[in-house]
Amino acid sequence: MIFSHILSGSILAGAGVGVFWHFFGRISLFNRLLWGFFLLTTSVAALIGVLHFAGNESLEPLHRSMIVLADSLGVVCVVTAVYALLNQQTLTLISFVTTVLFGLFLFISLLLPDVRVFTPIVPSMGILILMLLAVFSLLQRNKRGLWVVLAAMMMGLATKADSFDGFIHPTDFYHYATTLALWFFGKASDWRAGISK
């Protein structure tokens, strides 16, 4: 049992559900579903991790698979959802289904032994795309872009958790940095974030 991992994982799991509930309840259905896939896959992966760190070693393969799901389907969903958010677009059924199918295709591909080595590349590419979307949005004076930049930075830091090993355990750093990223995404969706003064 690793108490610090249980605590940080519980905070991350709660943050995903809380951010979804608080910030994304009033947006259109398909946009909300994409945010839900991103936030809730992250939360479920963290929750399974909590059970794993509590001593249930049999959950390790499921935990690894859920992390891959969050890093593939979740990342594809958040990129599309952020694009729609920054451009104030309502997603159609076709764009929603296409996004989910592409995310599931990535997930299944990354489970294959020959492709598994590329698993870290997908979230890194997603972070890069998010940053480009956010910077372009800031150039158009859309204040939501600032929150997306902060979220992408936190996601980027989370992927470099091993670099902070001297200060905090990498697993805990990953959990806390991802928690902040989720909150920043929620702030980006807040209607007040898009108001220009």
N, C-alpha and C positions, 0 to 999 in steps of 0.2 A: 504494500500500500504506500503510495506516494502522495502525501497530503497536499503539497503545493500544486501538484498537477491536477488533483481532484478539485481544488479550489478554483484555480485559473480556468480549468475546463468547464466547471459549472457556471462561472461568470460569462464565459463565451457562449455557452448554450443558452443561458438566460437572455443574453444581449441580442442574439439572433431573433428569438421569439419576440422580445420586447420591442426591438426596433421595427420589426414587421408589423406588429400590432399597433404601435403608436404612430408611425410615420406613413404607412402604406395602406391604410384602411379606406381612403377616399379616392384613390386613383382608379383608372379604368381597369376592367377585369384582366385582360391579357397582360398589361403592364404589371399589375399587381401579382399575377401568377409567376412572371419571370423573376420579380424581386423575391417572391416566396421560395422559388426553387433555389436561388442563391443563398438566401438567409437561412432557410430551414435545412438545406443539406449541410451547411456549415454547423448549425446547431446540433443536428443529429450526429454528425461526426464527432463533435465535442462531447456530446452526451455518452456515446458509446466509448469514447476515450476515458471518460470519468469512470465508467463501470470497469473498463480494462485496468486503469490505474488503481482501482479499489481492490484489485486482486483477482479479477476474473480473466485469467490468461487466455482462455479459449476464445475471447472476443478480439484478439489481436488481428487475425486475418480480416474480420469484418470491419474493424477500425481502419485498417490500411485501405480497404476497398472504399469505405465511405470518404476517406480523405481524397482518394483519386476521383470519386464522384463529385465532391465539392470543387476540386481543382480542374475539372473538365466541364461537366454540365453546369455547375454553379458559375464558373468564370464566363462561359459563353453566354449564359443568361444575364449576368450582370453587365457585360459589355453592351448587349442589345438594349437592356433596360436603361442604362445610362445614356446611350445614344438617343433613345426615345425621350428620356427626361430632359436632356439638355436642348433638344430640338422641339420640345413640347408636342410630341407626336403620340397619337393613340395607336397602339399596335393592332393589326388585324389578325384574324385567325390564322391566315397563311404564314405571316411573319412569326407568329408565336410557335406554330407547329414546326416550321423550318428551323427555328432556333433550338427548340428542344430536341429535334431529331439529330441535328448536327452535334449538340452536346452529348447525346447518348452514343452517337457514333464514335466520338472522341473517347468517351469513357470505356466503351467496349474495346476499342483499339488499344488503349493504354493498359488494359488487363492482359494483352498478349505478351508472352515472354520477350519476343524480339522487339517490341515497340515500347516496353515498359521503361527503357532507358530515357525516353523522351518526356517522361512525366513532368519533370521540373520546368520544361520549356513552355508548357501550356499556360500556367499562371503568369510566368514572366512576360509572355507575349500579350496576355490579357491586361496586365498592368501597364505595359507600354501603350497599348491601344487606348486604355482609359486615360492615361496622361495626355496623349495627343488630343483626344476628344475634349478633355478639360481645358487644355491650353487654347485650343481653337475657340471654345466657348468663352473663355476669359477675354480673348481678343474681340469678341462681339459684345463685351460688357455684360455677360450673363454671370451673376454672382454665384449661381449654383456651381459653376466650374471650379471655384476656389475650394468648396467642400469636396468635390471629386478629386482634385489634386491632393488634398490632405488624406483622403481615403486611399488613393493609389500609393502615396508615400508610405502610409502605414502598412499596406499590403506588401510593398517592396521590402520594408524593414523586416516584416514577419518572415519573408523568405530567407533573410540573412540572419536568422536567430542564432545560429552557431557563432557568429562574430561577437555576441554579447555574453558568451559563456562565463567570462570572469565576473560579471555583475549579477546575472540571474540565469537560472537554468534555461536552455534554449526552448524547451517545450513551454514553459511558463511565459517566456517572452513572446513566443509565437501566439499563444492564447490572448495575452493582453494587447498586443499590437493589432491582432485581428479584431478584437472587441472594439478598439478605437476606430478601426476602419469601418466597421458596420455602423457605428454611431455617426461617423462623418457622412456615410452614404444616406443615412436617415435624414440628417440635417440638409443634405443637398436636395432631398425630395420635398422638404418643408416649403410651402408656397411662399413664405416670407423671404426665402433665400433667393428667389428669382426676381425680387422687386428691385428695380433700379432707382437710385435716388439722384 
